[in-house]
Amino acid sequence: MSAEGSFNLMRLLITGASGFLGSAVVESLSSRFKNTFVLQPWHRSVHGSLLSHESRRVFLDRFRPDAVLHLAWQSTSSPMYETNPAHYEWTQASLDFATECSKRGIWFLCAGSAIDDSQGLSSHLDSSSYLQSKRQLRDRFLTLNKPQNKMTWLQIQYVFSIAALRPRLLRAVVESQSPRDFEPHNPDALHDFIHIDDVANAITSILSSGTTNEISIGTGFMISATDFVAAVKFRCGYLKTKPPTSVLKSVATVNRLTALGWSPVASCEFFDVKLNEI
C-alpha cells in the first residue's frame, strides 16, 4: 500500500472489536496504521446480532467494506462456556457471512482459535464445544477458499503484551482469586505467544500482499502452557524464584508469513528464546 493521499484507504470491518483480542487489534491498528485503514467495528448494540443475516446485509450495504476481519464469537458470559451448543450457531453464521462477502467481492479474513492443531486428540478438545466448533469452522471455511474467492484463514497464536508483562489471553492468571495457585486447563498444550502489535503488523502485511487461503501468525517458537504460566507468575511477582529454563518443544510453521517479509518486532525474552527486542 502507498502513502496516504495516493490511494483510497482500505475500509476494514472488524467483528469482535469489543472482545479481548479484537479490542487489542483495533487499538493497535488505530494507533499504528491510521493512514492505511478506515476501521469500522461491529457493535451489537448498534448493528444487531452477527447471527442475523438481515443485520449483516444492512451493515454491508451501509458501510461497504473492502475487507472484513472476523474475530467475533459466542459470548463468554455462560458458566458452561466450553460446552455451550451455541458455538455451532456461530460456525454456521461465520460461514454464511463469508459467503455473503464473497458474493460482493469483499475480502473475508477469519480467525481460528489459538489451539495448536497437534493438540487435536486431547481430551480437552473432545469435550469442548468451543474448540470443536472452531475446528469445524476451519475445515469448512477452507473448502470455500477457492482461487476466485478472497478468503484468508488466520491461525493467530496466543498474544501477550510487553507493557503489562503478562499475556493478554492468559489474564486469568492475574485476575483469578488465587493467582499463585492458578493452573492452565490444558497444561501440555503447545502455543506460540506473540505480541498484539505483531498481530496487527501481520494482518497489514496479509492485506497489503493479497495473501489468501491459510496462514499462521506467530513467531515459530512453541512452548507449553504450563511453562508460560510459570513465567507469567514470576514476572508478576507470584513466584519468588525464576522457573527453570524452558525447553523448546517444537517449531510452528510460519513460512507463508515470513515469506511476506514479516518478522516479530515487539517481542521480549520468554524462556530464554530471544526474539527481536525493541
C-alpha positions as CSV (number, residue, x, y, z in Angstrom):
1,M,0.0,0.0,0.0
2,S,1.2,3.5,-0.8
3,A,1.3,6.5,1.5
4,E,-1.9,8.4,2.4
5,G,-3.1,10.7,-0.3
6,S,-2.1,8.5,-3.3
7,F,-4.8,5.8,-2.7
8,N,-8.1,5.2,-1.1
9,L,-7.8,4.0,2.5
10,M,-8.9,0.4,2.9
11,R,-12.3,0.2,4.6
12,L,-12.0,-2.6,7.2
13,L,-14.9,-4.0,9.1
14,I,-13.8,-5.7,12.4
15,T,-16.2,-8.0,14.3
16,G,-15.5,-8.9,17.9
17,A,-14.0,-5.4,18.3
18,S,-15.1,-5.2,22.0
19,G,-13.7,-8.6,22.8
20,F,-10.3,-9.4,24.4
21,L,-8.4,-10.0,21.2
22,G,-10.5,-7.7,19.0
23,S,-10.1,-4.6,21.2
24,A,-6.4,-5.0,21.3
25,V,-6.2,-5.4,17.5
26,V,-8.4,-2.4,16.9
27,E,-6.2,-0.3,19.3
28,S,-3.0,-1.4,17.6
29,L,-4.3,-0.8,14.1
30,S,-5.8,2.6,15.0
31,S,-2.6,3.9,16.5
32,R,-0.1,2.3,14.2
33,F,-1.9,2.2,10.8
34,K,-4.3,5.1,10.8
35,N,-3.1,6.1,7.4
36,T,-3.8,2.7,6.0
37,F,-7.3,1.8,7.2
38,V,-10.7,3.2,7.9
39,L,-11.8,1.0,10.7
40,Q,-15.4,0.2,11.4
41,P,-16.0,-2.0,14.5
42,W,-19.2,-4.0,14.6
43,H,-21.1,-3.2,17.8
44,R,-24.0,-5.5,18.6
45,S,-25.9,-2.7,20.4
46,V,-25.8,-0.6,17.2
47,H,-25.7,-3.0,14.3
48,G,-27.6,-6.0,15.7
49,S,-26.5,-9.6,16.1
50,L,-24.0,-11.1,13.7
51,L,-26.1,-14.3,13.8
52,S,-28.7,-12.4,11.8
53,H,-28.5,-12.4,8.0
54,E,-30.5,-9.2,7.8
55,S,-28.2,-7.4,10.2
56,R,-25.2,-8.4,8.2
57,R,-26.8,-7.4,4.9
58,V,-27.8,-4.0,6.2
59,F,-24.4,-3.3,7.6
60,L,-22.6,-4.4,4.4
61,D,-24.9,-2.2,2.3
62,R,-24.2,0.8,4.6
63,F,-20.5,0.6,5.2
64,R,-19.4,-1.2,2.0
65,P,-16.1,-2.6,3.4
66,D,-13.2,-3.6,1.3
67,A,-12.4,-6.4,3.8
68,V,-13.9,-8.0,6.9
69,L,-11.7,-9.1,9.8
70,H,-13.9,-11.6,11.7
71,L,-12.8,-12.1,15.3
72,A,-16.3,-12.3,17.0
73,W,-17.5,-15.5,18.6
74,Q,-20.0,-16.7,21.2
75,S,-20.1,-14.6,24.4
76,T,-18.2,-15.8,27.4
77,S,-21.0,-15.0,29.9
78,S,-22.2,-18.5,30.2
79,P,-20.8,-20.6,33.1
80,M,-20.8,-23.6,30.8
81,Y,-19.0,-21.8,28.0
82,E,-16.8,-24.7,26.9
83,T,-19.8,-26.9,26.3
84,N,-22.3,-24.3,25.1
85,P,-24.0,-25.6,21.9
86,A,-24.5,-22.0,20.7
87,H,-20.9,-22.2,19.4
88,Y,-22.1,-24.2,16.4
89,E,-24.5,-21.4,15.6
90,W,-21.5,-19.2,15.3
91,T,-19.8,-21.7,13.0
92,Q,-22.7,-21.6,10.6
93,A,-23.2,-17.8,10.8
94,S,-19.5,-17.3,10.1
95,L,-19.6,-19.5,7.0
96,D,-22.8,-17.6,5.8
97,F,-21.1,-14.3,6.4
98,A,-18.0,-15.4,4.4
99,T,-20.3,-16.5,1.6
100,E,-22.2,-13.2,1.6
101,C,-18.9,-11.2,1.5
102,S,-17.5,-13.4,-1.3
103,K,-20.6,-12.7,-3.5
104,R,-20.0,-9.0,-3.0
105,G,-16.2,-9.2,-3.7
106,I,-15.4,-8.4,-0.1
107,W,-12.2,-9.9,1.3
108,F,-13.1,-12.1,4.3
109,L,-10.4,-12.9,6.9
110,C,-11.5,-15.3,9.6
111,A,-9.6,-16.1,12.8
112,G,-9.4,-19.5,14.4
113,S,-8.6,-20.5,18.0
114,A,-5.1,-20.3,19.4
115,I,-5.1,-24.1,20.0
116,D,-2.3,-25.8,18.1
117,D,-3.6,-28.5,15.7
118,S,-1.2,-31.0,17.2
119,Q,-3.5,-31.0,20.3
120,G,-6.4,-32.3,18.2
121,L,-6.6,-35.6,20.0
122,S,-6.6,-34.2,23.5
123,S,-9.5,-34.9,25.9
124,H,-9.9,-31.2,26.3
125,L,-10.7,-30.7,22.6
126,D,-13.0,-33.7,22.6
127,S,-15.1,-32.3,25.5
128,S,-15.1,-28.7,24.3
129,S,-17.9,-27.4,22.0
130,Y,-15.9,-24.2,21.6
131,L,-12.8,-25.9,20.2
132,Q,-14.8,-28.4,18.2
133,S,-16.9,-25.7,16.6
134,K,-13.7,-23.7,15.8
135,R,-12.2,-26.7,14.2
136,Q,-15.3,-27.4,12.2
137,L,-15.3,-23.8,11.0
138,R,-11.7,-24.1,9.9
139,D,-12.3,-27.2,7.9
140,R,-15.4,-26.0,6.2
141,F,-14.0,-22.5,5.6
142,L,-11.1,-23.9,3.7
143,T,-13.4,-25.8,1.4
144,L,-14.9,-22.4,0.4
145,N,-11.5,-20.9,0.0
146,K,-11.2,-21.3,-3.8
147,P,-8.9,-19.3,-6.0
148,Q,-11.7,-17.0,-7.2
149,N,-12.7,-16.2,-3.6
150,K,-10.9,-13.6,-1.5
151,M,-10.7,-15.5,1.8
152,T,-8.0,-15.9,4.4
153,W,-7.9,-18.2,7.4
154,L,-5.8,-16.7,10.2
155,Q,-4.3,-19.1,12.8
156,I,-3.4,-16.4,15.4
157,Q,-1.3,-17.7,18.2
158,Y,-1.8,-16.6,21.8
159,V,-1.0,-13.0,22.4
160,F,0.9,-11.2,25.2
161,S,1.7,-7.6,26.0
162,I,5.2,-6.4,26.9
163,A,3.9,-3.3,28.7
164,A,1.9,-5.2,31.2
165,L,4.5,-8.0,31.5
166,R,1.7,-10.5,31.3
167,P,-0.2,-12.3,28.4
168,R,-3.4,-10.8,27.1
169,L,-5.0,-14.2,26.6
170,L,-3.9,-15.6,29.9
171,R,-5.2,-12.7,32.0
172,A,-6.9,-15.3,34.2
173,V,-3.6,-15.8,35.9
174,V,-3.6,-12.4,37.4
175,E,-7.4,-12.0,37.7
176,S,-8.1,-15.3,39.4
177,Q,-8.8,-15.4,43.1
178,S,-5.6,-17.3,43.8
179,P,-3.1,-16.4,41.0
180,R,-0.3,-18.1,42.9
181,D,-2.1,-21.4,42.6
182,F,-3.5,-20.9,39.1
183,E,-3.0,-23.8,36.7
184,P,-3.9,-24.0,33.0
185,H,-6.7,-26.3,31.8
186,N,-4.6,-27.9,29.1
187,P,-1.0,-27.8,30.6
188,D,0.8,-29.7,27.9
189,A,-0.7,-27.8,25.0
190,L,2.0,-26.0,22.9
191,H,1.5,-22.4,21.9
192,D,3.3,-19.6,20.2
193,F,2.9,-16.5,22.3
194,I,3.1,-13.3,20.3
195,H,2.7,-9.5,20.9
196,I,-0.5,-7.9,19.8
197,D,1.3,-5.3,17.7
198,D,2.9,-8.1,15.8
199,V,-0.5,-9.5,15.0
200,A,-1.6,-6.1,13.7
201,N,1.6,-5.9,11.5
202,A,0.9,-9.4,10.2
203,I,-2.7,-8.6,9.3
204,T,-1.5,-5.5,7.5
205,S,1.1,-7.5,5.6
206,I,-1.5,-10.0,4.6
207,L,-3.9,-7.4,3.3
208,S,-1.2,-5.5,1.5
209,S,0.1,-8.6,-0.3
210,G,-3.3,-10.1,-1.1
211,T,-2.4,-13.3,0.6
212,T,-5.4,-15.8,0.8
213,N,-6.0,-19.4,2.0
214,E,-4.5,-20.4,5.3
215,I,-1.7,-18.5,7.2
216,S,-0.3,-18.8,10.7
217,I,0.5,-15.7,12.6
218,G,3.3,-16.4,15.1
219,T,7.0,-16.4,15.8
220,G,7.6,-20.1,15.2
221,F,8.6,-20.8,18.7
222,M,6.3,-23.2,20.6
223,I,6.2,-23.6,24.4
224,S,3.9,-25.3,26.8
225,A,1.1,-23.6,28.6
226,T,2.5,-24.7,32.0
227,D,5.9,-23.2,31.3
228,F,4.4,-20.0,30.1
229,V,2.1,-19.6,33.1
230,A,5.1,-20.2,35.4
231,A,7.0,-17.4,33.7
232,V,4.0,-15.1,33.9
233,K,3.7,-15.8,37.7
234,F,7.3,-15.0,38.1
235,R,7.1,-11.8,36.1
236,C,4.0,-10.7,38.1
237,G,5.6,-11.4,41.4
238,Y,3.7,-14.6,42.4
239,L,6.8,-16.8,42.3
240,K,9.9,-15.9,44.3
241,T,12.4,-17.8,42.2
242,K,12.7,-17.8,38.4
243,P,11.3,-21.0,36.8
244,P,13.7,-23.4,35.1
245,T,14.7,-22.6,31.5
246,S,12.0,-24.0,29.2
247,V,13.0,-26.5,26.5
248,L,11.8,-25.6,23.0
249,K,9.2,-28.1,22.3
250,S,8.7,-27.7,18.5
251,V,8.7,-25.1,15.8
252,A,5.4,-23.7,14.3
253,T,5.1,-23.3,10.6
254,V,5.0,-19.6,9.8
255,N,6.7,-19.8,6.4
256,R,3.9,-18.0,4.5
257,L,4.1,-15.0,6.8
258,T,7.9,-14.7,6.9
259,A,7.9,-15.0,3.1
260,L,6.0,-11.7,3.1
261,G,8.9,-10.1,4.9
262,W,7.1,-10.1,8.2
263,S,9.0,-10.6,11.5
264,P,8.1,-10.0,15.1
265,V,9.3,-6.5,16.1
266,A,7.6,-6.1,19.5
267,S,8.7,-9.2,21.4
268,C,10.5,-9.9,24.7
269,E,12.5,-12.7,26.2
270,F,10.5,-15.7,27.4
271,F,12.1,-19.0,28.2
272,D,15.5,-17.8,27.1
273,V,14.2,-17.6,23.5
274,K,15.5,-14.2,22.4
275,L,13.4,-12.5,19.7
276,N,13.7,-9.0,18.2
277,E,13.7,-6.8,21.3
278,I,12.7,-3.1,20.7
